[in-house]
């Protein structure tokens, strides 16, 4: 038997860790279903204010089916049907819809609606509101609109220092649902130092899906050489997944699909973890997995960190529409 020397080193098996939970959350599934059902029930065109969810692939797919995406309500012809995106809208947008006599279907995620309700409650009770989140995000724009005179937005712990409020003992905070847990924790800590009597939401505003996907990344980052996050650049929760991994010292990249993968990233990366933001469809994850398998990553292991079984009901406008459309019509309620 020939002696094996150093040059005969065993080739390392390249593998993929496919994180679970990943991809669509209940609010995203619901929002996409609402657009599809509206198109099936009422026919095109159906107008949608802003991107229904922050994913270009999903938006393009729905546009091909007859959805017309607009930036503002004023772009919707009077009397037409409009769907609000999963990120929610301000009272001003609702008023603009009434003025234009639009038929509204609200696809706001119930967890975003919870934050809106909290904002109204705190404002009515005379609190100054501190909204933690990213100023340019659709969700923050909608929540801010509930009590604009009483609300200030902060995006970092550093910004807390310059906050000025009428009564430091009547301050409350709320957060965007798609923030990094670490980022939110640091800002909340800074707020509690500055305003020791600050009030907060009854339960945290960061949604279960955002938290679960971050926990999954945190659990495997140490055992991976590279993390690929499938999602669009304007998806807040997808960007946070990249940050979580990078902060733990494992290089991560946000990619729309396999075409965005730079082969250089894979050099020296024997274990690649793959996940997806809450608005990224599974078909794009499969595309990335297929790419990796073609490039030598023969082993794909799904790593489930926790089960996720949340479902949200459809809004009354859609339920009534289905009933009024004859009842016998088969309507797809799942992707």
N, C-alpha and C positions, 0 to 999 in steps of 0.2 A: 504494500500500500504506500503510495507516494507521500512524502512528508509535505504538510501544508505550511507554507511560509506566510510572512506578514502580508504578501501581496494577494493572498487568497482570503482577505477579510470578508466576512459574511455580509451580504448586501442587506442594508436596513430596509424593512418592509414599510413602504409609505402608506399612511392611513388617513382617513377622514373621520373626524368626530362630528356627527350631525346632531346638533342640539335640539332638544325638545323640552319645553314648548318653544316654538318659533312661528314666524309668519302671522297670518291673520288672527286678530283678536275678535271678540264677539261684536264689538261696536263696528268694526270694519266689515265683517260678514253681513251684518244688518244693513249697513249703508249701501253696500253693493247690491244686496238683494232688493232693497227698496227701489233703486234705479231700474234694475232688470224687470221687477214686477210692474212698475209704473209703465215701462215701455211695452210690456206684454199686454197690459190691461187697457191703456189709453192710446197706445201707438205713438210713434214719433210725430213731431218733435217733443221732447221733454227737456226743459231747461234746468241746468244745475248751477247754483252759485258756487264759484270756486271749484277746486278739485275735490271730488266727493271724498276721496282719501288721498294722502300724499304719496301716490305712486303713478308714474307716467304710463306704465304698461296697462294698469287697470283703467286709467282715464281714457287712453287711446282705444282700448277694447270697447268701453261703453260708448265712446263717440262713434265708433263704427256701427253700433246698434241703433244709433239715432239720438243719443243724448247730446245736447248742445251746452258746452261749458262757457259760462260768462264770468266776468270778474265782479261786476256789480249788478244789483237788481234793475237799475235803469236800462240795462241792455236787454231785458226781457220784455217782449211786446205785451202791451196791456191785455189783461184777461187770460194770459197763458198759464200753463202749469209750471211751477218751479220747485225744485228740491233743494233744501239747505244741506250743506255738507256735514260730515260727521263732527267737524270741529266747532259747530255752533255759530250763532249769529247774535248780534246786539239787538236791543229793542228798536234802534233806529232802522235796521234792516227790515224788521217785521213791519214797522210803520210804513216804510217805502213800498213793501209788498201790498199792504192794504190800500194805499193810495193808487196803486196801479191795478187793483182788483185782480191780483194774481191768485191762482189756486195753489196753495202751499202744501207741500209734503215735507215734514221735518225729519231729516235723517240724523239729527244731532245725537251723538253717543249719549246714552243715559248717564254715564259717569261724568261727562262734561256738563250735562244739565244739572247734576248734583252741585257742581261748583257754582253755576249761575244762581241756583236757589240759595246757596250759602252767602253769596255776595249780596243779594237782595236783602236777606235776613240781617246780616251784620250792618249794612247801610241804614236800614230802617231803625236799628237799635242805636244809631248815632256813633258807630265806630268809624275810625279812619281805617281804610283797607290797604294792606300791602299785598300786592299780587306778585308772586314769585314766578318768573318765567321769561320767555324771549319775546321782546317787544314786537317783532315783526311777524310773529306766528298768528295764524288765523284764530286759533283758540283764545289767545290772550286778547286779541282785538274784540272778540265777542263778549268775553267775560268783563273786560274793562268797560264795555258799553252799558252794563247793568247799573253801574253807579260811578260814572266818570268823575264827578266832582269830589267824591270821597276816596278815590282809588289812586295809588301810585304803584308803578311797576318797578321791581328790582330784579336784576339778572345776575348779580354776584354779591358775595358777602361784603366786598369793598364798598358797594353802593349804599349799603345799609347805613354807614356812618353819616352820610349827608342827608338822611331823611329828616324832614321836619313835619310834625303833626300838631293840630290844635290842642289835643289832650293826650299826653303820653300814656295815660291810664285807660284810654278808650281806643285801643288799637287791636286789629285782628289781621291774621294773614291767611291767604289761600294760595294754592299752587296750581300751575299748569299740570295736566294729567300725565304728560310724557317726559317729565324731567328725570335726570339722573338722581338716584337716591342719595348718593354722596353729596352731590351739588346742592340738593334741596336741604339736606341735613345741615350743611355748613352755613347756608343762608339763614335757616330757621334758628340755629344757634346764635348767630350774630344778632338777629332780631330780638331774641330773648335776653341777650346781654343789654341791648340798648333800651328795650321796653320790657322790664321784668314781668309786667302784668298782661302781656299780650295774650289774646285769645286765638285759638286755631279751630280748624274743622273738627267735627266729632270723630270722624275717621279720616285717615290721610287721603289727600286728593290724588296722589300719584296712582294711576290705575293698576289693577292686578297684573295686566298683561305686560305693561312697561316694567314693573318690578320683577315678574317671573323671568322675562327674557334677560334682564340684567343679572339676576341671580345665576341663571344658567351659564352665562359668559364667565362670571366670576368663578364658578365651580370648575371650569375646564381650562381657563386661560393658562394656568401654571403648567398644564400637561400638553400644551400645544405650542408649536413654533410660530404659528400664524393663525389669525382669525379673519375670516371673510364674512362680512355682514351684507346680506342682500337687502337693498332698499334704495330709495331715491334720495338725492342730496337735500331735498326740502322736507324730508321726514325727520321730525325732531327725535322720536324714540329710536330711530335707526342710528342717527348720529351719536346718541348717548351710548349705544352698545359699543361703538368704536372707541369712545372715550373710556368706558369702563375697562376694556381690554388694554388699551394703551397705558392707562394709569397703573395697571398691574404689571407693566413691563413686557407685555406680549403685543407685538406689532399687529395692528388691525387695519383693514381697509373697507370702505363702503363702496359697494359695486351695484350697478343696476342689473347686470347679468354677466355671463361668462366672458363676453367680449371685452369687458372692462378689466379683466385680470391681466396684470403685467407678468409675463413668465419669469421675470427677475425675482418677483416676490417669492416664488416657489423654490429658488435655489437654496439648498440647505434646510428646507422646511420638510421634515419627515412626517410631522403630524399637523394637519390643517383642520381647524375647527370651523364649521359653517353654521351660521344662524341667519335669521331674517327678521327685519323689523315688522311691526304689527300691521303694516299696510302692504307688505310684499307677498304676492301670490306664490303658492308652492311650485307652480310650473317653472318659475325663475330659479328656485332652489334646485330643482331637478336638473335644470340646464347647467348650473354650476357644478353639481355632483358629476354629471356626465363628462364635463370638461376635465375635471380632476382625475376621473377614472381613465380617460384617454391619455392622461399625462403621468401614468404610473402609480396613481393612488388606488391600488386594487382593493384595499379593505375599507369598507364604509360601516362605521359602527354608530347606531343611534344612541345618544346618551340622554335619557329622560331624567330631568332634575325634579320635576313635580308634575302631577296630573293637572290638566286644565279643562274644565267642563262647563264653562260659563256660556249661557245663551241668553240673548235678549229678544223680547217679543217685538213684533212689528208695530209701527204707529197706527192709531185709529184710522187715519186717512187712507192707509193702504188696506187695512182689514175691511173697511167699509167698501172700498173700491172693488176688492175681490168679490165681496158678497153681491155688490150691485152689478157685477159683470156677468152674472148668470150662475155663479156658484159652481156649476159643473166644470168650469174651465180649470185645467191643470196649471197650477202656477208653481214654478220652482222656488223654493224658499232656501235652498242651500246652493253653494257654489257647485 
